[in-house]
Amino acid sequence: MDGDHYIRAQERILRAYSPKQFKLDAQTVFEAIATFLMTSQLSEGSVLNWQSMHANMGRASKLLNENSGIDELINVTLKRGQTIHDPRYMGHQVPPPIPITALFEAVSSILNQGMTVYEMGPWSSAVERVMIKELGEQLGLKEGFGGILTSGGSLANLTALLAARNTLDKDVWSKGVTSLQKRAVILSHGESHYSIERAAGILGIGTENNLKTKLDNHSKMDPIALEYQIKQLKKAGQPIIAVVASACSTRTGVFDPIKDIAAVCKQHGIWLHVDAAHGGSVAFSEKYCYLLEGIDLANSIVWDAHKMMFMPALSTYLFYRNSQDQYQSLNQNATYLFDAKGSETLANDTGLGTIECTKRAAALSLWGVWAIYGKQLFGDLVDMTFYMAKRFSELIEKHPDFDLLNQPESNIILFRYLPPEVRYLTERKQGEFQKKVRKCLIESGESYIVPAIDNNISALRMVIMNPLTTERHFNILIQALQKYSKQFIEELAGNALIS
Ligand SMILES: *Cc1c(COP(=O)(O)O)cnc(C)c1O
């Protein structure tokens, strides 16, 4: 009986590990993916296939329990999601990955390199080092810089601020946050990504001590106000762990004047962290690389390859101007640090500077795309998406039914759709209208944009993340907005929206 069990178990295991079956399944799946790419690029389906959580869970449970075949499982998965490859997708900062990355990711999955120590992924560790070197040089970092590859901008921001905190206060790592110098603060861009505030909470600095810096009237960090704030804090005896600049900011997509901020930080001996999760990739664009001027002066920099380098999630590069700083974040004691510096084996272990232990070989796709298409492609993707954002802003600036709320410096546009009937309303009601129209729009699957707040009033936000988006797709969006606003305008006639 026991013997029987193992025989059947072995049969089931061999079936799951069969290379022959894998070959058949791979053909089915890659065929389905290619068809999906084609129909998505032609906008043949919905952008977002809107279903309630309940309906989706029902379908997923049913498929789970009825012994489904791979074609059905893959097809439902391709169809039920957010179709980022459809050029009508103009929503959050998630790109359609360059298709060939799917093949490198498949290889990465099957090899499953653990990465923490060099011998658990010698080739992928080397590829990672090469990409850190190339990207760091692209940012203009000088000899002696270092970097790690980690799982997401949020984790990278946390890691960098951990290094900054441990540099300021050497004891807190071992003695706990009670030893953290009293009232130590972070000074971050007034609209920094929420992961910065979270990091302040996680690191025991306290979210209330993540102080927002003053912004100028282009929503950029104001270096003069920053210096004033630093002087006041110093006078009050409050140590500053780091200044966090944005390149670019999440909501409005503007780049802080890094060079001027770096000069202030240098003068006052403060760690400068630049959150370039979204905008780091402009380093590849001849036209836009000026936006990062001075980034080589930062102590640490975060750059998401899964945003404007069009890689699949997650793949984030964290750079330190001084490579030894990476050991500040997680190394427990000085002897270990000394060993890491002195021993070739330890220095090659990528896990020394990352919060993760096991980690994906996330550099392979970038390495592959760069090798096959050349690095010019990354500049092209930035130029094209930034250009189309500019085009859209020009289109709606002239249009009587739109209010453009920012002059885009990147691929992020803020606006409100305000047809004549809505312009009579109070600002708050105009804001409510943006939310209602967007809900109808995204549930229709005809276009996809995201909500935003501007001046405390609801607005709409668009990020051109698909390099295939053109004016044709803008017109589809505008027509859909017109169509879905009709029903609210009819409601308005019945005074339903008027305060
Ligand atoms: C996207 C983003 C983050 C968060 O990165 P994840 O990879 O999503 O964790 C942080 N900061 C900025 C400026 C971003 O654009």
The ligand as an SDF file (V2000), in Angstrom:
LIG
                    3D

 15 15  0  0  0  0  0  0  0  0999 V2000
    6.9530   54.0250   -8.8070 C   0  0  0  0  0  0  0  0  0  0  0  0
    7.6900   54.9010   -7.8680 C   0  0  0  0  0  0  0  0  0  0  0  0
    8.0990   54.4220   -6.6250 C   0  0  0  0  0  0  0  0  0  0  0  0
    7.7380   53.0320   -6.1280 C   0  0  0  0  0  0  0  0  0  0  0  0
    8.4070   52.0650   -6.8520 O   0  0  0  0  0  0  0  0  0  0  0  0
    7.8320   50.5540   -6.8980 P   0  0  0  0  0  0  0  0  0  0  0  0
    8.7900   49.8790   -7.8150 O   0  0  0  0  0  0  0  0  0  0  0  0
    6.4490   50.6560   -7.4160 O   0  0  0  0  0  0  0  0  0  0  0  0
    7.8880   50.0170   -5.5080 O   0  0  0  0  0  0  0  0  0  0  0  0
    8.8160   55.2590   -5.8040 C   0  0  0  0  0  0  0  0  0  0  0  0
    9.0920   56.5070   -6.1800 N   0  0  0  0  0  0  0  0  0  0  0  0
    8.7170   57.0160   -7.3700 C   0  0  0  0  0  0  0  0  0  0  0  0
    9.0850   58.4140   -7.7320 C   0  0  0  0  0  0  0  0  0  0  0  0
    8.0060   56.2160   -8.2640 C   0  0  0  0  0  0  0  0  0  0  0  0
    7.6390   56.7100   -9.4480 O   0  0  0  0  0  0  0  0  0  0  0  0
  1  2  1  0
  2  3  1  0
  2 14  2  0
  3  4  1  0
  3 10  2  0
  4  5  1  0
  5  6  1  0
  6  7  2  0
  6  8  1  0
  6  9  1  0
 10 11  1  0
 11 12  2  0
 12 13  1  0
 12 14  1  0
 14 15  1  0
M  END
$$$$
